[in-house]
Amino acid sequence: MPAGDATLMVDRDSYVAPEPPERRARKDVPGALSGSRLFDQPAHRATADAVRAFLEPPGPVAVEIGFDHGITLLSQARAHPDWRWLGFEIRRRRVQAVQAHAPPNCLPVRGDARTFLAAVLPDACVDRLDILFPTPSLKARHLLFTPELVADAWRVLRPDGVVHIKTDVPDLARLVDQLFADARPALAPPAAPERSRRERVCARDGLPVWTRAFRRPEGQPSSMNMDDGSAR
């Protein structure tokens, strides 16, 4: 989902997240751009194949969900060339703009990250999953933080991988704490050399920012079958 926009017409202090829709199976994701069924279309299989190829070589991998203008994604990739940085964003122009400046260790992809986590990314392939200032969703089908996202995060993360979340929306912080209640707390990974637009707005206006970092719960396997509904 897209990162937070300073002009979003939502009262963040009074925002209440909608109840998430029920997901019947792991690959049945009610996301944007046709959801996970998008990859059933031959024209879009190349994107999924490119993501898998990018993840295949050895070495640490970070994923950013909703990179917006790509400020943090690009600055991280330039500052840490030994890592590969995979970013997802649904707005075509934003993706094209970031692609034009991406170094070889950075892959900006147009698509709903929920569908890629559920249907494309292999097990235990990611060391760091960043969700930075996600846009508060007014529609249940666009809600990012759900039990399914948590299950998908644990599946794609390596055993010591970290989920790193920042938000300036109180109810999203509450929802994150609820969904990750069983997770092990972790130190937040290094911040990007350059702050995103929303992060600069928060600093300028003195808005509170909630930062969370989690590791998989003790004893939680990386691979989980969600088709039987066990993750709901």
C-alpha positions as CSV (number, residue, x, y, z in Angstrom):
1,M,0.0,0.0,0.0
2,P,1.2,3.5,-0.6
3,A,3.1,5.4,2.1
4,G,1.5,8.2,3.9
5,D,0.8,11.4,2.1
6,A,0.9,14.8,3.8
7,T,-2.2,15.9,1.9
8,L,-4.3,12.8,2.8
9,M,-7.8,14.0,3.9
10,V,-8.0,11.8,7.0
11,D,-8.0,12.9,10.6
12,R,-5.2,10.7,11.8
13,D,-6.0,11.3,15.5
14,S,-9.6,10.1,15.2
15,Y,-9.1,7.5,12.5
16,V,-10.3,4.0,13.4
17,A,-9.2,1.1,11.2
18,P,-12.0,-0.9,9.5
19,E,-12.5,-4.6,10.2
20,P,-10.4,-6.6,7.7
21,P,-12.3,-8.8,5.1
22,E,-12.0,-12.5,5.5
23,R,-9.4,-14.1,3.2
24,R,-10.5,-17.6,2.2
25,A,-7.0,-18.8,1.1
26,R,-3.5,-17.7,1.1
27,K,-3.4,-16.7,-2.5
28,D,-6.9,-15.1,-2.5
29,V,-5.8,-11.6,-1.5
30,P,-8.4,-8.8,-1.9
31,G,-5.7,-6.3,-3.0
32,A,-5.3,-3.6,-5.6
33,L,-4.6,-4.2,-9.2
34,S,-6.7,-7.4,-9.4
35,G,-5.2,-8.8,-6.2
36,S,-3.2,-12.0,-6.3
37,R,-5.2,-13.2,-9.3
38,L,-3.2,-10.7,-11.3
39,F,-0.4,-13.2,-11.6
40,D,-2.7,-15.7,-13.4
41,Q,-2.5,-13.4,-16.4
42,P,0.4,-14.1,-18.7
43,A,1.2,-10.4,-19.3
44,H,2.0,-10.0,-15.6
45,R,4.0,-13.2,-15.0
46,A,7.1,-11.4,-16.1
47,T,6.9,-9.1,-13.1
48,A,6.6,-12.0,-10.7
49,D,9.5,-13.7,-12.4
50,A,11.6,-10.6,-12.1
51,V,11.0,-10.4,-8.4
52,R,11.9,-14.0,-7.9
53,A,15.1,-13.6,-9.9
54,F,16.0,-10.5,-7.9
55,L,15.6,-12.5,-4.6
56,E,17.5,-15.5,-5.8
57,P,21.2,-14.6,-5.3
58,P,22.7,-15.0,-1.8
59,G,23.0,-12.0,0.5
60,P,20.7,-9.8,2.7
61,V,17.4,-8.5,1.3
62,A,15.1,-5.7,2.5
63,V,11.6,-5.1,1.4
64,E,9.8,-1.7,1.7
65,I,6.0,-1.8,1.4
66,G,4.6,1.4,-0.1
67,F,7.8,3.3,-1.0
68,D,5.8,6.4,-2.1
69,H,8.4,8.8,-3.7
70,G,11.1,6.3,-3.0
71,I,13.3,8.6,-0.9
72,T,14.1,6.1,1.8
73,L,14.3,3.1,-0.7
74,L,16.8,4.8,-2.9
75,S,18.9,6.3,-0.1
76,Q,19.1,2.9,1.6
77,A,20.1,1.1,-1.6
78,R,22.8,3.7,-2.3
79,A,24.1,3.6,1.3
80,H,24.1,-0.2,1.6
81,P,25.2,-1.7,-1.8
82,D,25.8,-5.1,-0.1
83,W,22.0,-5.4,0.4
84,R,19.3,-5.8,-2.2
85,W,16.3,-3.5,-1.7
86,L,12.9,-4.5,-3.1
87,G,10.1,-2.0,-3.0
88,F,6.4,-2.1,-3.8
89,E,4.1,0.8,-4.7
90,I,0.8,0.8,-6.5
91,R,1.0,4.2,-8.2
92,R,2.5,3.9,-11.6
93,R,4.1,7.3,-11.9
94,R,5.8,7.0,-8.5
95,V,7.2,3.6,-9.6
96,Q,8.4,4.9,-12.9
97,A,10.1,7.9,-11.3
98,V,12.0,5.7,-8.8
99,Q,12.9,3.1,-11.4
100,A,14.7,5.8,-13.4
101,H,17.1,6.4,-10.5
102,A,17.4,2.9,-9.0
103,P,20.9,1.4,-8.6
104,P,21.4,-2.3,-9.6
105,N,20.7,-3.5,-6.0
106,C,17.3,-1.8,-6.0
107,L,14.1,-3.1,-7.6
108,P,11.0,-0.8,-7.5
109,V,7.9,-2.8,-8.5
110,R,4.4,-1.6,-9.2
111,G,1.9,-3.8,-7.3
112,D,0.1,-4.3,-4.1
113,A,2.7,-5.7,-1.6
114,R,0.1,-7.9,0.0
115,T,-0.3,-9.9,-3.2
116,F,3.5,-10.3,-3.6
117,L,4.0,-11.5,-0.1
118,A,1.2,-14.0,-0.4
119,A,1.7,-15.3,-3.9
120,V,5.2,-14.5,-5.2
121,L,7.9,-14.2,-2.5
122,P,9.4,-17.6,-1.4
123,D,9.8,-18.7,2.1
124,A,12.5,-17.2,4.3
125,C,13.9,-14.9,1.6
126,V,13.8,-11.5,3.4
127,D,15.9,-10.1,6.3
128,R,14.1,-6.8,6.8
129,L,10.5,-5.8,6.1
130,D,9.8,-2.0,6.3
131,I,6.3,-0.6,6.5
132,L,6.9,3.1,6.9
133,F,4.0,5.6,7.4
134,P,1.3,3.6,5.6
135,T,-1.8,5.4,4.4
136,P,-4.8,5.0,6.8
137,S,-7.3,3.0,4.8
138,L,-11.0,3.9,4.9
139,K,-12.0,0.7,3.0
140,A,-11.7,-2.8,4.6
141,R,-10.3,-4.3,1.4
142,H,-7.5,-1.8,1.4
143,L,-6.5,-2.4,5.0
144,L,-2.8,-3.3,5.2
145,F,-2.5,-4.5,8.8
146,T,-4.4,-7.8,9.0
147,P,-3.6,-11.3,10.5
148,E,-2.9,-12.5,7.0
149,L,-0.2,-9.8,6.5
150,V,1.4,-10.9,9.8
151,A,1.4,-14.5,8.7
152,D,2.8,-13.7,5.3
153,A,5.5,-11.6,7.0
154,W,6.6,-14.5,9.2
155,R,6.7,-16.8,6.2
156,V,8.9,-14.6,4.0
157,L,11.2,-13.5,6.8
158,R,14.4,-15.4,7.6
159,P,14.6,-16.7,11.2
160,D,16.3,-13.5,12.5
161,G,14.4,-11.2,10.1
162,V,12.8,-8.0,11.4
163,V,9.5,-6.3,10.7
164,H,10.0,-2.6,11.0
165,I,7.0,-0.3,11.2
166,K,6.5,3.5,11.6
167,T,3.3,5.3,11.8
168,D,1.9,8.7,13.0
169,V,-1.6,7.3,13.2
170,P,-2.6,6.3,16.8
171,D,-5.1,3.6,15.8
172,L,-2.7,2.0,13.4
173,A,-0.1,1.8,16.2
174,R,-2.8,0.2,18.4
175,L,-3.6,-2.3,15.7
176,V,0.0,-3.1,15.1
177,D,0.6,-3.8,18.8
178,Q,-2.5,-6.1,18.8
179,L,-1.5,-8.0,15.7
180,F,2.1,-8.5,16.8
181,A,1.3,-9.2,20.4
182,D,3.0,-12.6,20.3
183,A,6.1,-11.4,18.4
184,R,9.5,-10.9,20.0
185,P,10.5,-7.2,20.3
186,A,13.5,-6.2,18.3
187,L,15.8,-3.2,17.9
188,A,14.7,-1.0,15.0
189,P,17.1,-1.4,12.1
190,P,19.2,1.5,10.9
191,A,17.1,4.4,9.5
192,A,17.5,5.6,5.9
193,P,20.1,8.4,5.3
194,E,17.2,10.5,3.9
195,R,13.8,10.9,5.6
196,S,10.6,10.5,3.6
197,R,8.2,13.4,3.0
198,R,5.8,12.2,5.6
199,E,8.6,11.8,8.2
200,R,9.8,15.3,7.5
201,V,6.2,16.6,8.0
202,C,6.0,14.8,11.3
203,A,9.3,16.3,12.4
204,R,8.3,19.8,11.2
205,D,4.9,19.7,12.9
206,G,6.0,17.9,16.1
207,L,3.7,15.0,15.4
208,P,4.2,11.8,17.5
209,V,5.6,8.8,15.6
210,W,5.3,5.2,16.8
211,T,8.1,2.9,15.9
212,R,7.9,-0.8,16.2
213,A,10.3,-3.7,15.4
214,F,9.4,-7.4,15.8
215,R,11.0,-10.8,15.2
216,R,9.1,-14.0,14.7
217,P,7.5,-15.5,17.9
218,E,9.6,-18.1,19.7
219,G,9.0,-21.5,18.0
220,Q,7.1,-20.0,15.1
221,P,8.0,-21.7,11.8
222,S,8.7,-19.6,8.8
223,S,6.5,-21.6,6.4
224,M,2.7,-21.6,7.3
225,N,-0.1,-23.0,5.3
226,M,-2.9,-20.5,5.3
227,D,-5.2,-22.4,2.9
228,D,-6.8,-24.3,5.8
229,G,-7.7,-21.0,7.6
230,S,-5.4,-21.7,10.5
231,A,-4.0,-18.2,10.4
232,R,-7.3,-16.5,10.8
